[in-house]
C-alpha cells in the first residue's frame, strides 16, 4: 500500500471527494484529512487524522530505542575495557545499561509528542496557511479508481506519496469500524 497526499483549501470539495472514494470502495480508515482547523473538519463530516497519529511518538520512540541500545552497549563496553567488573561484578553495569536504554527510549517518545509526524512535516507551511491535506491509503489495484475521482476535482493539488500504515492495521481498523456500526 502507499499513501497519496493532496492539498486543498475547499472543505466542501474534500467532503465530496471523500464521499466518492467511499462509494468507489475505498474504506473510511483509508481516508484522512490533516488540518490545523479540526472544528471545521468535523463540521464537514470529514475523517481527521487522529491526534495520536498526528505527532511523532512512535517514530521518535524507535529512534530513542536505537540511541539507547548504543548508549547501553557503550556502558557495558566501558565497564569491560576498564576492568572494573573484576572487582564489582557485572550486575551494576547491566542495571545501568538497562536504565539508560529505558530512559533514552522514554525521552525519545516524549520528544515525539511535541513534534508533528515525520511524514507531515513537509506540510507545516501549507497547514499554517489554512489549507488542508487529504491522505488516501491505497492498494495498487485502487490507483486508477483514485486517479479517476481526483481528475474531476480541480481544487486538489497533488502533493506526493508516502509510507502507508501496514495493510493488517488498516484491515483491523476496517473490521473494528464494521463491528461498531453493527452494534445496537
Secondary structure, 3 states (H helix, E strand, C coil): CEEEEEEECCHHHHHHHHHHHHHCCCCHHHEEEECCCHHHHHHCCCCECCHHHHECHHHHHHHHHHHHHHHHHHHHHHHHHHCCHHHHCCHHHHHHHHHHHHHHHHHHHHHHHHCECCCCHHHHHHHHCCCEEEEEEECHHHHHHHHHHHHCCCCCEEEEEEECCCHHHHHHHHHHHHHHHHCC
